[in-house]
Amino acid sequence: FVISCVGDDGEFSHIESPYADNLSDRILKLAFKNKKNTKTYSFLKRGSDERQYCSPKINLPICGFSRTKYHEYPEYHTSGDNLNFLSMHGMNKTYKMLTSIIDLIEEGLFPVSKNYGEPFLTKYGLYRTLAKESIKKDTKNLINFLAYSDGKTSSFDIALKCNLDLDETLKVLKILKNNKLVFIKD
């Protein structure tokens, strides 16, 4: 990510890569899921170092991450763009979002199911024990996440496919790893 202008209280902003389809784009789509005050900008609205990193013959899988995007607030590159413009609240929310992204990357980028077919989750205490009990949302999340854990699909892409947010994804992946139902492909 090109991380720029992240210390204010403005909306989180995603400046897409040229084709808006690399892993960093999908990571921010997941990070912004169910969050209010987010905005996505086309690569055509770029203006920071993503111009260089995403240029032809370089084309690194990078996108931009900001709070209030550069050129979108009048103080940008003026004497008004000073420490008074920053807020601890805004910086803390940025820190929390970025650490959640890093936590999920560190937990495992490409999970692989250890089972052929769907595992017997009751054995792990992760599934209902009586037929009349309804399947809990957490159990459905585990089953759905496992269905895409093929070692080729990233945790972020699985989460988007399964309609999970960043926190739910981290929770599901930890449960699956702790119960030795997945391993992480290098």
N, C-alpha and C positions, 0 to 999 in steps of 0.2 A: 504494500500500500504506500501511496504517497500521502503522508499525514500532514495536514496543513490547516491552520486556523481552527483549532479544536478546544480553545479555552474559554469560549463564551457560552451563553445560555441558549443560543439559537438552535435551529433544527439540525439533526444529523443529516449530512449530505454525502451522497455517493456519486462520484464522477466516474462514469463507466469507461471501460477500456474500449478500443475502437469497435469491437463487435459485441461487446457487453455479454460475453459468454465464457470468460476464463474463470478459474477457481476463485480468484479474489473477488470478482463480481458476484459470484454465487454466495460466497461467504458473507458479503455485506447484505445481500438480499435476505439471507437467513437472519443476520444480526438485526436488521430493521423490521423483521416480521413482528407484527402485533405491537409495534412501537408507534406512538403518536409523534408528530412533528419530525417526519423524515422527508427527504426529498432526493430524487434521483435526477441527475443531469446527464445528458448525452455527452459522449466524448467530444462532440463538436463544441461544447461549452467548456472545454478544458482551459487551463491557464497556468498550471504549475508544472512540476517536473514530470508528470505523466506524459506530457508532450514529447519529452525526449525518450523516456523508457518505452513508450508504445509506438515509437516511430518505425517506419519500414527498416528492415535489416537488423533491428534491435528487438522490437516486439516482445518485451518481457511481459509475463502475465500479471500486470499491475493495474490497479485502478486507484482513484483518489478517494480519500476519506477526510471529511471536514465537519465542523459544526456549521456555522454560517459560512458558506462558500466564499472564497476570495472573489472580489469584484461584485459581491452581492450585498455589501454593506458600505455605507459612505465613508467610514473611517479607514477602510483598507488602503494601505500605503500612504497614509497621511499622518500628521502629528496627532490626530485623534485615535490612532491605532496604538494605544499604549496600555500599560498594565491595568489601568482603570477599566478597560474594556473587558478584562478577564473576570471570571467568577469561579470561586472554589466549587460551587454547586455544579457548574458546567464542566469543569475539569474532572470532578469526581465521577460524573455520569460518563464522560468520555473514557476515563480510566477503567470503569466497571465494564463498559462494552468491550474495550480492547482486551482486557484480561479474560473476559469470557470467551472471546474468539481464540485467544492463545491457549486457554485451558482446553478447549475442544480439540485444537490442533495437537496439543501435547497428549491428550487422552487417546487419540488415534485418528489418523486421517483416512485410512482405507481398511475398514473392518472386514474380516472374513469369518463367516459362520463355520463352526467346527463340526456341524452336523450335516448329514445328508437328509434332506427334507426338514420339516418343522420339528424342533425338539419337543420332548415331553416336559413342558414347563412346570407341571404339578410337582414333579420330582425335586424341583428347585424352590418350591413354595411361591411360584410366580404365576400360577393359574388357578382358576376356581376349582373347588373340589366337588361341588354338587352341581348336577346338570341344571337345576333351577336357578342357580346364581347367575347373575348377569356378568358378562366379561367386562372388567374394569377398563377404563381408558388407558391406564398405565400398561395393562397386559396387551391391549391392542397395539399400543405404541411399540412394545417389545417385539411382538410377532411381526408387525409391519417392517420395523427396522431390520430384523433378522432376514426377512425376505429379500432385501436388497444388499445384504452384506456379502458381496461377491469378490471383494478385494480390488475391484475396478471402479466402484462407485464410492465417491468420498462421503464421509459422514455428513458434510454440508449438503450434498446433493440428495442423499437419502432423506435427510430432515425436510428438505423442500418438497420432495416427492410425497412424504408421509404427513405433510402439513404440521410439522413440529416447529416450535421456536427454539432459539439457542439454548435456553435453560433446560427445556424438556429433552433436547438432544443429548446434552451433557449427562443428564440423569440416566437416560436410557442406556447410553454407551457404558457408563460406569457399572450399572447393574449387569449388563451382558458380560463385561470383562470380569467383574468380581465373581460371577457364577461360571466363568470359563466357557461361555457359550460362543465367544468370538475371540479371535486373535487379531493382531494388527499387522498388516502387510508392510514390509519395509519399503 
